[in-house]
Each structure stands twice: as structure tokens, then as C-alpha cells.
Amino acid sequence: MDKPNRDNIILIGFMGVGKTTVGKLLSQRIGYEFIDTDDLIVSTAGIPITDIFSRYGESYFRILEKRAIAHALKRPGIVLATGGGAVTDPDNFFFLKERGCVIALDAEEDILWDRLKAATDRPMLFSGKPRERMKALLKARRPIYHKAHFIVSVDDKTPEEVADEIISIIRSDECISGKEKRCGK
């Protein structure tokens, strides 16, 4: 496996896993600018993500997301937190892996549900059975997340501990061992 490009640090993973929280901490610690693609989309569109989904649908949101990713990674020195579905587009994932070190944050299903069950701003969970919807999305997306350069479990860790672990990873490739890329489990 080629060494990942460390010009940018890109955090992927399911909604509620802590990409934004960890990304902000990480950017402060390593001196990179922090960008959240969802914030960039809202800023550009001028309306909340829930409104984008309800007015224009998910496919339009994914177009805006692809543009936001391309815009954010025009230069080096970025910690980028992507939306949970950003990497379901193979072109996005390829682009992200070309432009930086992609780190998937991972959490157990019950932890994610505890974080998401009261959320009113997660359009992908809008359904009569949000737990089942979350479980189905997680099952479909987790194999994609696990194609990242590195995988970091956030279970039973503070955001500070996760940021510290990522800093260790980007300074060393020691946790790559054959096909196993899990760190911190």
C-alpha cells in the first residue's frame, strides 16, 4: 500500500460518529484549517441541509456535496469532515484518497443510536422507523468506510483521545499490518 498523502486529513464515517468534534480538535492541534462539508454546503446554498433534502432531494444534495469537497481540497493544510454519505459516491472516495489521508471514525451501532435518536436535523433518518433506517444505512456504508487508509474506533474514547490517536497515525504508519488497518480497537 502506498503511503497516504498527508497534505490533508480527511475524516469519514457514519453520522454521529464525531467527525466535526474530532476534526476541530485535530485541526487546532496540528495547525491545519478545519472545514466541514455540511457547513460549506449550507453556506453556499443559503439554506439548512434539511431544507435542501425536503425541497430538492438527496441527489441534489449529493451534487452540492461533491462540489463542496472539490472546493475544500483545492489547497493543502485542511482537516476535512465529510458527511456520512459522501464516500458512497466512488468518485468522491477516489478524490478524497488522492487528496489526503482518509481516516474512518467508527462506532458501535448502540453508541451511534444513543447519539442520534433525538436528532431532528438528520434527513437520512427521517422515517417511521429511524433505528431500522440507521441500521440499514450503517450496514450499507460501513464496508465503504473500512476502505479508508486508517480506521479508528471512537468507542469509549473522548474526542481528545481520538484526536491524539489520529495524530499518532499521521506521524507513523506502524498500524498498517497487511490487510488489517484497524487502530485503537
SVG drawing of the C-alpha trace seen along z (x, -y; Angstrom):
<svg xmlns="http://www.w3.org/2000/svg" viewBox="-44 -32 50 41">
<polyline fill="none" stroke="black" stroke-width="0.4" points="0.0,0.0 1.3,-3.4 1.7,-5.9 -1.3,-8.1 -0.9,-11.8 -0.7,-13.7 -1.3,-17.1 -4.9,-16.9 -6.5,-14.8 -10.0,-13.7 -12.4,-12.3 -15.2,-10.0 -17.7,-7.8 -21.3,-7.5 -23.4,-10.4 -22.9,-11.0 -19.5,-9.4 -17.9,-12.7 -16.2,-13.8 -16.8,-17.5 -15.9,-17.5 -12.7,-15.5 -11.9,-17.4 -12.0,-20.8 -9.7,-19.4 -7.4,-17.8 -7.1,-21.0 -6.2,-23.0 -3.5,-20.6 -1.8,-20.2 -2.3,-23.7 -4.5,-22.9 -7.7,-24.7 -10.9,-22.8 -13.7,-22.5 -16.9,-20.6 -18.5,-19.9 -22.0,-20.2 -21.2,-23.7 -19.8,-24.6 -22.9,-23.3 -25.2,-25.3 -23.1,-28.4 -23.2,-28.0 -26.8,-27.1 -28.0,-29.6 -30.5,-27.1 -30.2,-24.2 -29.5,-20.7 -32.9,-19.5 -34.4,-22.1 -32.1,-21.0 -33.3,-17.4 -37.0,-18.4 -37.1,-20.9 -34.6,-19.3 -33.9,-15.7 -30.9,-13.7 -29.5,-13.6 -29.3,-17.4 -27.6,-17.4 -25.0,-14.9 -24.2,-17.3 -23.6,-20.1 -21.6,-17.8 -19.3,-16.8 -18.7,-20.5 -18.0,-21.3 -15.4,-18.5 -13.7,-19.7 -13.7,-23.3 -12.4,-22.4 -9.5,-20.4 -8.1,-22.9 -5.2,-23.5 -3.2,-21.6 -3.4,-22.0 -7.0,-21.0 -8.8,-18.8 -12.0,-17.9 -15.0,-16.4 -17.3,-14.9 -20.9,-14.0 -21.8,-10.4 -22.8,-9.6 -20.1,-11.4 -18.0,-8.3 -20.9,-6.4 -20.0,-8.1 -17.0,-6.2 -15.7,-9.3 -15.7,-11.3 -13.9,-8.5 -11.2,-8.2 -10.8,-12.0 -10.5,-12.1 -8.0,-9.3 -5.9,-11.2 -6.0,-14.4 -5.3,-13.3 -5.1,-10.7 -8.6,-9.3 -9.4,-8.2 -12.7,-6.5 -14.1,-7.1 -16.1,-4.0 -18.5,-3.4 -20.7,-0.5 -24.4,-0.7 -25.7,-1.3 -23.4,-4.2 -24.5,-5.8 -28.1,-5.3 -27.7,-6.9 -26.1,-9.9 -28.7,-10.2 -32.0,-9.1 -33.1,-12.6 -31.7,-14.3 -34.1,-16.4 -31.5,-17.5 -30.6,-14.2 -32.7,-13.9 -31.3,-10.4 -33.0,-9.2 -36.4,-10.8 -38.7,-7.7 -41.3,-6.0 -38.6,-3.7 -35.4,-5.7 -33.4,-3.0 -34.1,-0.5 -33.2,-3.1 -29.9,-3.9 -29.1,-0.2 -29.6,0.3 -27.6,-2.7 -24.8,-1.7 -24.8,1.9 -24.5,0.5 -21.9,-2.2 -19.6,-0.5 -17.8,1.6 -17.2,-1.6 -15.8,-3.4 -13.5,-0.5 -11.7,-1.2 -10.1,-4.3 -6.4,-4.5 -7.0,-4.0 -9.9,-3.1 -10.2,-4.5 -12.7,-3.3 -14.3,-6.1 -16.0,-3.7 -15.2,-4.5 -12.9,-7.4 -13.1,-11.1 -12.8,-13.3 -9.4,-14.4 -8.2,-10.7 -9.4,-10.1 -7.6,-13.3 -4.4,-12.1 -4.7,-8.7 -5.1,-10.3 -2.0,-12.4 -0.1,-9.3 -1.4,-7.6 -0.5,-10.5 3.0,-10.6 3.6,-6.9 2.4,-4.1 3.0,-1.5 -0.6,-0.4 -0.7,0.9 -0.2,4.6 -1.2,6.4 -4.8,6.0 -5.7,5.1 -5.9,1.3 -7.7,1.0 -6.1,-1.1 -7.2,-1.6 -9.6,1.4"/>
</svg>
